[in-house]
Amino acid sequence: MATPMKIVHINFGLETGGIETMLVDILNEQCAYATVYLLLINEQIDVNLIATIDPRVVILRIGRPKGSRNPLYITKLNAALLRLKPDVVHCHNHQIARLLWGRTGRRYLTIHDVQVPTSYFGRYDKLFAISDIVRQDVLQRTGLDAYRIYNGIRTEAIVARTAYTANEIFRIVQISRLQHNKKGQHILLNALRELVYTYQLTHLRVEFVGEGESRTYLQQLTNDLGLNNYVTFAGLKTRADLYQELQNYHLLVQPSLYEGFGLTVAEGMAAGVPVLVSAIDGPMELIDNDRFGYSFPSGDAHQLAERIRGLVLDYESKAVRTMATSARQHACTTFDVRQTASRYLASY
């Protein structure tokens, strides 16, 4: 019997975010076919997220404090790799290569966004890109050809919406880190103000799921726009809860200003929830240029408001139901994490 491949995934931390949640799913899939380790450099750990990792995955924590420059932690990192002698070292942040000494296994990097600094790309044996737009971005800036493997989600765990009726309250959800200069939550708030005060659509409710550095700013903006009765900041939710609750929303809006993929858009599609995204490359790739979702010009709050208004008025139409059903089928066949994990294993 052949010896199982030994794979070490390395990331700086394991806090709640798209990269981290996708990484956990990859680990849980790969450990059925290989010996898998997760090596975490920093001490920042989400205990709820780490608890969802399959017990067959060996977790090694270097425990470096935030901001520390103590070389002892880098020594511990490299000593662990030397002891493990992995076949594959799969990194999930481009800067990790600068911390690695010698050659312990083949080195791979997954590039999770556009405009990632390229200084250390040449230190990896192979680059992976999470979307075609990320691949094109890397190629244009470096001449290096990354191999595209879409991020994946646990589609089988997501409960799908089945009825497309507009209730007394029309629920809109936005799921991401509260980082308005990237994720564009302020654009959605300005659109909501127009919908409520110009079009009198007072049955709309927006729920922001996530935490981040922009929370205080966004809460103040909500107050300044007179939207306190229409907006909820729900904080973080576990994926188990989110996968059960997605079906209860009428619409998922992702107003990002730049984005290499958009994992929550794929999750909304898999839940059969209509999705409305800014017309930038990553999200547009997900919805196949309006084939499986709706879009609006990036940064344009008025056009976002118009798009939401149109969907609210047409929500019970056959067109909306057909779009959402087709999007669910597309997400389940294209963005399933089992397929993602399998493609990584075949590409090492």
C-alpha positions as CSV (number, residue, x, y, z in Angstrom):
1,M,0.0,0.0,0.0
2,A,1.3,3.4,-1.0
3,T,2.2,5.8,1.8
4,P,-0.4,8.6,2.0
5,M,0.8,12.1,0.9
6,K,1.8,14.3,3.8
7,I,0.4,17.8,3.4
8,V,1.1,20.8,5.7
9,H,-1.2,23.8,5.3
10,I,0.2,27.0,6.8
11,N,-1.5,30.2,7.6
12,F,-0.8,33.1,10.0
13,G,-3.9,32.6,12.1
14,L,-7.4,31.1,12.0
15,E,-9.8,34.0,12.6
16,T,-13.3,34.1,11.0
17,G,-13.1,35.0,7.3
18,G,-13.6,33.6,3.9
19,I,-10.0,32.3,3.6
20,E,-10.1,30.6,6.9
21,T,-13.5,29.0,6.6
22,M,-12.6,27.6,3.2
23,L,-9.3,26.3,4.5
24,V,-11.1,24.4,7.2
25,D,-13.4,22.7,4.6
26,I,-10.3,21.8,2.5
27,L,-8.6,20.2,5.5
28,N,-11.7,18.2,6.4
29,E,-11.9,16.9,2.9
30,Q,-8.3,16.2,2.3
31,C,-7.7,14.3,5.5
32,A,-9.8,11.4,4.1
33,Y,-7.1,10.8,1.5
34,A,-3.8,12.2,2.9
35,T,-2.0,12.9,6.2
36,V,-2.9,16.5,6.8
37,Y,-1.5,19.1,9.2
38,L,-2.5,22.7,9.9
39,L,0.4,24.9,11.1
40,L,-0.7,28.2,12.5
41,I,2.0,30.8,13.1
42,N,0.2,33.4,15.2
43,E,-1.9,33.0,18.3
44,Q,-5.0,34.6,16.8
45,I,-7.5,31.7,16.8
46,D,-11.3,31.5,16.5
47,V,-12.0,28.7,19.0
48,N,-15.4,28.0,17.4
49,L,-13.9,27.7,13.9
50,I,-11.0,25.5,15.0
51,A,-13.5,23.2,16.8
52,T,-15.0,22.3,13.4
53,I,-11.8,20.8,12.1
54,D,-11.8,17.0,11.6
55,P,-9.9,15.3,14.5
56,R,-7.8,13.5,11.8
57,V,-6.1,16.8,11.0
58,V,-3.1,17.5,13.3
59,I,-3.0,21.1,14.4
60,L,0.3,22.7,15.3
61,R,0.3,26.1,16.9
62,I,3.5,28.2,17.0
63,G,1.7,30.8,19.2
64,R,3.5,34.0,18.0
65,P,1.9,37.0,19.7
66,K,0.5,39.7,17.4
67,G,3.3,42.1,16.2
68,S,6.1,40.0,17.7
69,R,9.4,40.0,15.8
70,N,11.0,37.4,18.1
71,P,13.0,35.0,15.8
72,L,12.3,32.1,18.2
73,Y,8.8,31.6,16.7
74,I,10.3,31.4,13.1
75,T,12.8,28.8,14.4
76,K,9.9,26.8,15.9
77,L,8.1,27.0,12.6
78,N,11.0,25.7,10.6
79,A,11.9,23.1,13.2
80,A,8.3,21.7,12.9
81,L,8.6,21.4,9.1
82,L,12.0,19.8,9.4
83,R,10.5,17.2,11.8
84,L,7.4,16.5,9.7
85,K,9.3,16.2,6.4
86,P,6.1,17.0,4.4
87,D,5.6,16.2,0.7
88,V,3.6,19.4,0.3
89,V,3.8,22.8,2.0
90,H,0.6,24.7,1.0
91,C,0.6,28.3,2.1
92,H,-2.4,30.6,2.3
93,N,-0.6,33.9,2.6
94,H,2.1,35.1,0.2
95,Q,4.4,36.3,3.0
96,I,4.9,32.9,4.5
97,A,7.7,32.0,2.0
98,R,10.0,34.6,3.5
99,L,9.8,32.8,6.9
100,L,10.7,29.4,5.5
101,W,14.3,28.1,5.6
102,G,15.7,25.4,3.2
103,R,13.5,23.2,1.2
104,T,11.1,20.9,3.1
105,G,8.6,19.7,0.6
106,R,7.2,21.3,-2.5
107,R,5.8,24.8,-1.9
108,Y,2.5,26.0,-3.1
109,L,0.6,29.2,-2.6
110,T,-3.1,29.9,-3.0
111,I,-3.7,33.6,-4.0
112,H,-7.0,34.6,-2.5
113,D,-7.5,38.1,-4.0
114,V,-6.6,40.5,-6.7
115,Q,-3.7,42.9,-6.2
116,V,-1.8,40.7,-3.7
117,P,1.8,41.8,-3.5
118,T,4.0,39.7,-5.7
119,S,7.4,39.9,-4.1
120,Y,7.5,36.3,-2.8
121,F,5.7,34.6,-5.6
122,G,8.9,33.3,-7.1
123,R,9.7,31.3,-4.0
124,Y,6.8,28.9,-4.6
125,D,6.9,25.9,-6.9
126,K,3.3,26.5,-8.0
127,L,0.7,29.2,-7.7
128,F,-3.0,28.6,-7.4
129,A,-5.6,31.3,-8.1
130,I,-9.2,31.2,-6.7
131,S,-10.8,32.6,-9.8
132,D,-10.0,33.4,-13.4
133,I,-9.8,37.1,-12.6
134,V,-7.2,36.5,-9.9
135,R,-5.3,34.3,-12.4
136,Q,-5.4,37.1,-15.0
137,D,-4.3,39.7,-12.4
138,V,-1.2,37.6,-11.5
139,L,-0.4,36.9,-15.1
140,Q,-0.6,40.6,-16.1
141,R,1.5,41.8,-13.2
142,T,4.2,39.1,-13.1
143,G,4.0,36.9,-16.2
144,L,3.5,33.9,-13.9
145,D,0.6,31.6,-14.8
146,A,-1.3,30.5,-11.7
147,Y,-3.5,27.4,-11.9
148,R,-7.2,28.3,-11.2
149,I,-9.0,26.3,-8.6
150,Y,-12.3,27.8,-7.5
151,N,-12.9,28.2,-3.8
152,G,-15.5,25.8,-2.5
153,I,-18.3,25.6,0.0
154,R,-20.2,22.7,1.7
155,T,-23.2,22.9,-0.6
156,E,-24.8,19.9,0.9
157,A,-25.0,21.6,4.3
158,I,-26.9,24.7,3.0
159,V,-30.6,24.6,3.4
160,A,-32.3,26.0,0.3
161,R,-35.0,28.5,0.0
162,T,-38.1,27.0,-1.7
163,A,-40.7,29.8,-1.7
164,Y,-40.3,33.1,-3.5
165,T,-43.0,35.2,-1.9
166,A,-42.6,38.8,-0.6
167,N,-43.7,38.8,3.0
168,E,-44.7,41.8,5.0
169,I,-40.9,42.3,5.8
170,F,-38.4,42.0,2.9
171,R,-35.1,40.8,4.4
172,I,-31.8,41.7,2.8
173,V,-28.5,40.3,4.1
174,Q,-24.9,41.3,3.5
175,I,-22.3,38.9,4.8
176,S,-18.6,39.8,5.1
177,R,-16.0,41.5,7.2
178,L,-17.1,45.0,8.1
179,Q,-14.5,46.8,6.0
180,H,-16.4,49.4,4.0
181,N,-13.5,50.5,1.9
182,K,-13.4,47.1,0.3
183,K,-16.8,45.5,1.0
184,G,-18.8,48.6,0.3
185,Q,-21.4,48.4,3.1
186,H,-21.8,52.2,3.1
187,I,-23.1,51.9,-0.5
188,L,-25.8,49.6,0.6
189,L,-26.8,52.0,3.5
190,N,-27.1,54.9,1.1
191,A,-29.2,52.8,-1.3
192,L,-31.4,51.8,1.6
193,R,-32.0,55.5,2.6
194,E,-33.2,56.2,-1.0
195,L,-35.5,53.1,-0.9
196,V,-37.0,54.1,2.5
197,Y,-37.3,57.8,2.1
198,T,-37.8,58.3,-1.6
199,Y,-39.8,55.2,-2.6
200,Q,-41.4,54.6,0.8
201,L,-40.3,51.0,0.9
202,T,-40.5,50.9,4.7
203,H,-40.9,47.1,4.9
204,L,-37.2,46.6,3.9
205,R,-34.7,45.4,6.5
206,V,-31.0,45.0,6.1
207,E,-28.9,42.7,8.2
208,F,-25.1,42.9,8.3
209,V,-23.5,39.7,9.3
210,G,-19.8,40.0,10.3
211,E,-17.4,42.1,12.4
212,G,-14.6,44.4,11.5
213,E,-12.8,47.7,11.8
214,S,-15.7,49.6,10.1
215,R,-18.4,48.7,12.5
216,T,-18.4,52.0,14.5
217,Y,-18.3,54.0,11.2
218,L,-21.2,52.0,9.7
219,Q,-23.3,52.2,12.9
220,Q,-22.8,56.0,13.0
221,L,-23.7,56.2,9.3
222,T,-26.8,54.2,9.9
223,N,-27.8,56.7,12.6
224,D,-27.0,59.7,10.5
225,L,-29.1,58.4,7.6
226,G,-32.0,57.8,9.8
227,L,-32.0,54.0,9.3
228,N,-31.7,52.6,12.9
229,N,-35.2,51.0,12.5
230,Y,-34.2,49.3,9.3
231,V,-30.7,48.0,9.9
232,T,-29.3,45.3,12.2
233,F,-25.7,44.5,12.9
234,A,-25.9,40.8,13.8
235,G,-22.2,40.3,14.5
236,L,-20.5,37.0,13.7
237,K,-22.5,33.8,13.1
238,T,-21.3,30.3,12.9
239,R,-21.5,28.7,9.5
240,A,-23.8,26.0,10.8
241,D,-26.2,28.7,11.9
242,L,-25.7,30.7,8.7
243,Y,-26.3,27.7,6.5
244,Q,-29.6,27.1,8.2
245,E,-30.7,30.7,8.2
246,L,-29.8,31.8,4.6
247,Q,-33.1,30.4,3.3
248,N,-34.9,33.0,5.4
249,Y,-33.6,36.0,3.5
250,H,-35.1,37.4,0.3
251,L,-32.0,38.8,-1.2
252,L,-28.2,38.7,-0.6
253,V,-26.4,41.9,-1.6
254,Q,-22.6,42.1,-2.0
255,P,-21.6,45.7,-2.9
256,S,-17.8,45.1,-2.8
257,L,-15.5,47.7,-4.4
258,Y,-12.9,45.0,-5.3
259,E,-13.1,41.2,-4.8
260,G,-11.2,38.2,-6.2
261,F,-14.1,35.8,-5.6
262,G,-16.8,36.3,-3.0
263,L,-17.5,33.1,-1.0
264,T,-20.7,34.4,0.6
265,V,-22.1,35.1,-2.9
266,A,-21.6,31.4,-3.7
267,E,-23.2,30.5,-0.4
268,G,-26.3,32.6,-1.2
269,M,-26.6,31.0,-4.6
270,A,-26.4,27.6,-3.1
271,A,-29.2,28.5,-0.7
272,G,-31.4,29.5,-3.6
273,V,-31.4,33.2,-2.5
274,P,-31.3,35.7,-5.3
275,V,-27.9,37.6,-5.2
276,L,-27.2,41.1,-6.3
277,V,-23.5,42.1,-6.7
278,S,-21.4,45.0,-7.8
279,A,-20.3,44.6,-11.4
280,I,-16.6,43.9,-10.6
281,D,-14.7,41.0,-12.0
282,G,-14.7,38.4,-9.1
283,P,-18.5,38.5,-8.3
284,M,-19.4,38.8,-12.0
285,E,-17.4,35.6,-12.6
286,L,-19.4,33.9,-9.9
287,I,-22.7,34.8,-11.4
288,D,-21.4,34.3,-15.0
289,N,-22.1,37.9,-16.1
290,D,-25.7,38.1,-14.9
291,R,-26.7,34.6,-15.9
292,F,-27.0,33.4,-12.3
293,G,-27.6,36.7,-10.4
294,Y,-28.1,40.4,-10.7
295,S,-25.6,43.3,-10.8
296,F,-25.3,47.0,-10.5
297,P,-22.4,49.5,-11.3
298,S,-19.8,49.4,-8.6
299,G,-20.0,52.2,-6.1
300,D,-23.4,53.6,-7.4
301,A,-25.8,53.7,-4.6
302,H,-28.6,55.0,-6.7
303,Q,-28.4,52.2,-9.2
304,L,-28.2,49.7,-6.3
305,A,-31.4,51.2,-5.0
306,E,-33.1,50.9,-8.4
307,R,-32.0,47.2,-8.7
308,I,-33.3,46.4,-5.2
309,R,-36.6,48.2,-5.9
310,G,-37.0,46.2,-9.1
311,L,-36.4,42.9,-7.4
312,V,-38.8,43.8,-4.6
313,L,-41.6,44.6,-7.0
314,D,-40.9,41.5,-9.2
315,Y,-40.0,39.0,-6.4
316,E,-42.9,36.7,-6.9
317,S,-42.3,36.5,-10.7
318,K,-41.3,33.3,-12.5
319,A,-38.1,35.1,-13.7
320,V,-36.8,35.6,-10.2
321,R,-37.6,32.0,-9.2
322,T,-36.0,30.6,-12.3
323,M,-32.9,32.7,-11.8
324,A,-32.5,31.6,-8.2
325,T,-33.1,27.9,-9.0
326,S,-30.5,28.0,-11.8
327,A,-28.0,29.7,-9.6
328,R,-28.4,27.1,-6.9
329,Q,-27.7,24.3,-9.5
330,H,-24.7,26.2,-10.8
331,A,-23.2,26.7,-7.3
332,C,-23.7,23.1,-6.3
333,T,-21.9,21.8,-9.4
334,T,-19.2,24.5,-9.7
335,F,-18.3,25.6,-6.2
336,D,-18.6,22.4,-4.1
337,V,-15.6,22.1,-1.7
338,R,-15.3,18.4,-2.5
339,Q,-14.4,19.3,-6.0
340,T,-12.0,22.0,-4.8
341,A,-10.2,19.6,-2.4
342,S,-9.9,16.9,-5.1
343,R,-8.4,19.4,-7.6
344,Y,-5.8,20.5,-5.1
345,L,-4.8,16.9,-4.4
346,A,-4.5,16.2,-8.1
347,S,-2.4,19.3,-8.7
348,Y,0.2,18.8,-6.0
